Amino acid sequence: MWTNLALLFLRVVVGGLFIGHGTQKAFGWFGGTGIAGMAGWLESMGLKPGKLHATASCCSSASAPGSAPR
């Protein structure tokens, strides 16, 4: 029982961090730059098209907690 509770707690904490990180990148919340800022940063590193890569990155970060295996 304690193992299940510990895993649930860990999943909720890590999931919350991933959601916060994804929304920061996607919407500019919590001091983030949003999609446009991230796209510019990715293009400066040579990942083109930046907007496509930024959108994929934001979607995967924001939706990762809900798609983790159980």
WOJOWO-V124478 format. One line per field, one symbol per residue. psi: psi as a letter, one per 20 degrees, with the letter a starting at -180 (. if undefined). A space follows every 50 residues. Layout:
psi->???
This chain:
psi->ghgghghgggggghghgggggghgggijqkjriaggghgggghhijoqph hghgggggghghighijqq.
